[in-house]
Amino acid sequence: MDASLTITLAIGCLAFTGIWLINVMTEDAGVIDYYWGPGFSVIALVHAAMHGVSTSYQWIILAAVVIWSARLAGHLVHRHHGAVREDGRYRAMRESGGPSWWWASLFKVFLLQAVLLWLIAAPLHVAFRAGGAETVSAGLFWAGMALFMLGFVVEWIADIQLASGKRALGAAAPETGIVRNGLWSVSRHPNYVGEIILWWGLGIAAFAVSGSLIALTGPAILTAVMAGVSMPLTEQHMLRSRPGYAAYMERVPALIGRPRRARGRQKLPAE
C-alpha cells in the first residue's frame, strides 16, 4: 500500500483513539463530531505534502475540502456546546451497551468511524496521486465542482435553518421540538442531502483529475452509510423523543421527493 495511504489511516486511528479517551472521561461521545470534517482536511493535506500539488485542479480540490471541513467543524462544535445532553443516538448506545460500553465503543464507534472516514476520502486519495494536467477532463472537473458547490450551499442552508428553527421553538426544542421550515419542509434530512451531493461532486472532480473509478467509491460508501445507518439511528431517536415526528415522517420524504399531503388518519411507523 502507498505510504501516504498508510500514514493517513494511522493518523485517523490515532486521532479517533484520542477522542475516545476524551469520551471516556466526559461520557459524551458527541465529541467525535469535532474531527469528522477536519479529518478529511488532514488527509488532503498529508497527500498534498507527500505527493505535491502539481495542477490548479488539485489546488481547487484542496481548497474546497479545507473550506467545507472548516465550516462543518464550526457548526458541529457550536451545536455540541449548545446541547444540554449527549447526542441521543450515542446516549441510546451507551445505555444499551452495558458496563463494558466504555471499552467496546472504541471499536464500535470511534475506530469504525476512523476507517469509514478514510474510505470515504477515496476522492482525495486518488486526486493528489494523479499525474499532470494532460490527464484532466476539464469539463467533467468543473461539473463535479459545480455539484460540490450545490451540495455545500444546501448543507449550509439546512444547518442554518435547523439552528434558527430550534431557537424559534424555544428551550424545549432539543428534546421535543421538530423543525419544519425551509428545506426541512421538503426533506427530513436536507443536511445529509447536501453532504451526499457535495461528495458525489468531489468524486466526479477527482475522477476527472485521476481517471480512477476509485474516486467514486467514497461518495458511494457515504451515501450507503447515511441512508442505511445514520438516518435510521436518527429517526429512531426522533420517534422516541418527539411525539409529532411520526406524522412528520408521513408527510415529508427522507431525502429527496415530493412532500405528501397529510392524511386524515396516520399510521404510526414501528419503532
N, C-alpha and C positions, 0 to 999 in steps of 0.2 A: 504494500500500500504506500502511496506517495506520502512523504514525510509531513507535508502540510495537512493531510487528512488525519494522520495520527495525532499530530500536535493539537489540531482544533478539537478533536474528540476528547483528548486528555484534558484540555483546558475546560471544556464544558463539564466533564465529570467532576473535576476538582472544584469548579465554581458552584455547582449544584450540591456537592457534598458540604461545602462551607455554608451554603444557605440552609441545608438540612440541619446543621448544628445550631444555627440561629433559631430555626423552628423548634428544635428540642428544648431550647432554653426559654422560648417565649410561648410555646404551644400555639403557634399561629403559622400555619402552612401558607398563608397568603403572601408571605414574603417571597415565595418562589416567583411571583409575577414580576418582581423587580428586575430579574435577569432575562426574562423572555425576549423582549425587544433588543436590549443591548447585546445579548448573546450572539445575535446574527451580525451585529456590527463587529464584534470581536473576531468572528470567523472571517468576515470580509477583509478586515484589516490584517489579519495574520496571512491570508493568501496574498494580499497585495504586497506585504512586506517581503514574503518569501519568493514570489514569482515576478514581482514588479507590475507596474501598470503601464502598459505599452500603447494603449489606444485611448482616444477620448471616450469611446463607448464604455470601456471599463471604468473610467473615472466617473461617468454618469451613473453607472450601476452602484459604485461605491458610495457616491454622494446620496443617491436615492435611499439606499439601505440605512445609512447613518441618520439621515433626517427622519425617516419613518420610525426607526427604533427609538430615537430620542423623544419624538412626540408621543409614542405609545408608552414609553417608560414614565414620562412625566405624568401622563393621565393615570396610569395604574398606581403609581406611588401616591398621587393625590387622592385617588379613590380609596386606597387602603388606609391612609392616615385618617380619612373621614369616617371610616367604618367603626362601629362600636363593638363588633364581634368578629370572630374569624369567619371567612367566607363559608357560607352554608354547605357548599359541596365538600370542602375539606373537613368541616365540623362533623358532617354525617359519616365520613370515612373514619375519623378519629373515634367517634362514639361506637361504631360497629367493629372497629379493629381490635379492641381489647387492650390489655396491658402491654402487649408486645408491639403495639402500633408505632411507638416512637422509633423502633428499630426497623420494622417492616416498611415504614414509609420511605426510608432511604432508597429502597429498591422499587417499591410500587408507585411512588410519586416522583421523587427527586431525580434519581438516575434514569428512570424511564423517560422523564421529560428532557434530560440531557441528551439521550440518544435520539429522541424524536426531533429535537431542535437541530441536531447535527444532520439528520436525514432530510428534514425539510429544507435545509440550507443547500441542497443539491445545486440549485442555480448558481450559487456563489462558488461552490467547489469547482465547477467547470468553467465559469466565466473568466476567472483570473488565471486559469491554467491554459487558456486558449492561445492561439497564435496571433499573428498580426492582423492588420485591418483588411487584408485580402480575403480573410475567411468570413467577413461580416456581411450579412444581408441587411442593408441599411433600412429598407422599407419595413421588414419584419421587426427589426430592432425598435424603430420608432412606434410601430403599432403596439408592441409589448409595453413600451414605456408609457404610451397613452393609456393603456389599460391599467398599468400600475398607478398612474395619477388619478384615474377614475376611482379605483378602489381606495386609495389614500383619502380622497375627499369624502367618499361615502362613509368610511370608518370614522373619520374625524367628526363629521357632522353627527353621526349616530352617537358618538361619545358625548358630544356637547349637548345634544338633545336629551340624552339619558340623565346627565348630571343636572341640567336645568329642570327637567321634569321631576326628579327626586326632590329638588329644593322646593318646587311648587307644591308638591304633595305634603311636605312638612316632615316633622320628626318621625312620624310613623312609617315613612316610605321604605326604609331599609328592610323592614320586616313584613309589611302588609301591602304596600302600595304597588301599583302597576303603571308604568309609563306607557302611554298610548299615543303620544303626539308625534307629528313629523314622520320620519322614516319608520318609527316604531308602530305606526298605524297601518303600514303595508307589509312589514316583516317583523317577526318576533325576535330576530337576531340580525339586524342590519349591520351591526359592527362585525359580525362574522362574515356577512356577505361582502363587506368592504375588504376584509383581510383575504378572503378567498380570491376575490378579483385581482387584488394587487399582487398576490403571489403567482397567479397564473400569468399576469403581465410580466413579472420579473422572470418567470420561467421561459416565456417566449423570447424576451430580450436576451437572456443568457444563451438560449438555443441559437438565436441569430448570430451571436458572437462566437460561439464554440462549435456549432454544428452537431452537438451531442444531445441525443434524446434524454440522457440522464437529467438534463436541466428540468425536464417536465415531471420527473418523479417526485420532486419536492412539493410542488403545488398539489399533486395528486394525493400524496400522503396527508398533507394539511387538510384537504377537503374531506378525506375519509375520516380523519380523527375528529374534526369539528362536527361532521354530520353524524358519526357513529358513536362518539364518546362525549365530547364537550356539551353538545346540545342536549342529549338525553339526561346527563347529570344535572345540567342547569334547570331543565324543565321539571325533573323530579323534585328538586328543591323548591322551585316556584310553586308547584302544585301543593306541596306540603305547607308552605308558609304564606301563600297569598290566595285567599278564598275566591277571588274573581278570575284566577288565571285559567281555569278550565274553560270558561266562557270566552276568554281572550284567545285561547288556542282554537276554539271552534270557528272564530271569525277571521283570524289573521294567519296567513301562511308562515311556515317556519323560516324559510329563506326568501325565495322569490316566487311570486304568484299573484293571483287576483284575490283580493280580500273577499271573503264570503259574507253574505248577509246574515244577520243574527236570526236564529230560529226561535220560534215561539217556545219550544221546549228543547233543551240542550242535554245531550247525554254526556255525563262526566267520564273522561277517559280514566282507565285503570291506572293506579299509581304503581 
